[in-house]
Amino acid sequence: MKKLLALMLAAFAAEAAHAMPLTVPQIQTASTQTTRYDCKDGKSVSVQYTNTRNHQSFAALTVDGRKLLFVNVIAGSGAKYVADQYTWWTKGPQANLYDEMAAKEAPPLLADCAARKK
């Protein structure tokens, strides 16, 4: 598992204009979707969601200039993804990005983000 995550993180960390597709033969992609979110503070973020045939889910997004691969984890409601010290949590079309190392009272890094309508 560590080797797989290292390969995925390396692929998303590439700063090329056209990133090479991520290929891990043991984990086959079932679907990919990119969603753009507009946040309350005027910022926006693009998130690429990947679902696999073995029922894993990933979200790739850029945080503080770093391209990160978030892995879906269990949540009471919505879809919760984690990478490094960050949590990307979606509930329907809404989403927030949290820094788990920030003070407990700290606001989300990205708050009240809403998926753009297609």
C-alpha positions in Angstrom: 0.0 0.0 0.0 2.8 2.4 0.8 4.4 1.7 -2.5 1.2 2.4 -4.3 0.6 5.7 -2.5 4.2 6.8 -3.2 3.6 6.1 -6.9 0.4 8.0 -7.0 1.8 11.0 -5.1 4.8 11.1 -7.4 2.5 11.2 -10.4 0.4 14.0 -9.1 3.5 16.0 -8.0 4.7 16.4 -11.5 4.7 20.0 -12.5 4.5 19.4 -16.3 2.0 21.3 -18.3 0.4 18.0 -19.4 0.7 15.5 -16.5 1.2 11.9 -17.5 -1.8 9.7 -16.7 -1.6 7.7 -13.5 -1.3 4.0 -14.2 -1.3 1.4 -11.5 -2.2 -2.0 -13.0 -3.4 -3.4 -9.6 -6.0 -0.5 -9.3 -8.2 0.0 -12.3 -10.0 3.3 -12.8 -13.8 3.0 -13.2 -14.6 6.7 -13.6 -13.0 10.1 -13.4 -14.7 13.5 -13.0 -13.3 17.0 -12.5 -15.4 19.5 -10.5 -14.7 23.1 -10.0 -15.7 24.8 -6.7 -16.1 28.5 -5.9 -15.6 29.3 -2.3 -17.0 32.0 0.0 -13.7 34.0 0.1 -13.6 34.3 -3.7 -11.0 31.5 -4.2 -11.8 28.5 -6.4 -10.4 25.0 -6.6 -10.5 22.3 -9.2 -10.8 18.7 -7.9 -10.3 15.5 -9.9 -12.3 12.6 -8.5 -11.3 9.1 -9.4 -13.3 6.0 -8.5 -11.8 2.6 -9.0 -13.2 -0.8 -9.8 -12.3 -2.1 -6.4 -14.4 0.7 -4.8 -11.7 3.0 -3.7 -12.1 6.8 -4.2 -9.5 9.5 -4.6 -9.5 13.3 -5.0 -6.6 15.2 -6.5 -6.3 18.9 -5.7 -3.7 21.6 -5.1 -3.2 22.9 -1.6 -0.6 25.7 -1.0 0.9 25.1 -4.4 1.3 21.3 -3.8 -0.6 18.8 -5.9 -1.9 16.2 -3.4 -3.7 12.9 -3.7 -6.5 12.6 -1.1 -7.8 9.1 -0.2 -11.5 8.6 0.8 -12.0 7.6 4.4 -15.1 6.8 6.4 -17.4 9.7 7.3 -20.6 10.2 9.2 -22.0 12.1 6.3 -20.8 13.2 2.9 -17.4 12.1 1.4 -14.3 12.7 3.4 -10.8 12.6 1.8 -7.5 13.0 3.6 -3.9 13.8 2.5 -1.0 14.8 4.6 -2.4 17.1 7.2 -5.5 18.1 5.2 -9.1 17.0 5.0 -11.3 17.7 1.9 -14.9 17.1 3.0 -17.8 17.3 0.6 -21.5 17.1 1.4 -23.6 17.2 -1.7 -22.4 20.2 -3.8 -20.8 21.9 -0.8 -17.1 21.3 0.4 -14.6 22.6 2.9 -10.8 22.1 3.2 -9.4 21.8 6.7 -5.9 21.8 8.1 -5.8 19.3 10.9 -2.7 20.8 12.3 -4.3 24.2 12.8 -5.8 25.4 16.1 -9.1 23.7 16.9 -11.0 27.0 16.5 -9.3 27.9 13.2 -11.6 28.3 10.2 -11.3 26.0 7.2 -8.6 26.9 4.6 -11.4 26.9 2.0 -14.9 27.4 3.4 -18.4 27.1 2.0 -17.2 26.0 -1.4 -19.9 25.2 -3.9 -19.6 23.0 -7.0 -20.2 25.0 -10.2 -23.3 24.0 -12.1 -22.6 22.4 -15.5 
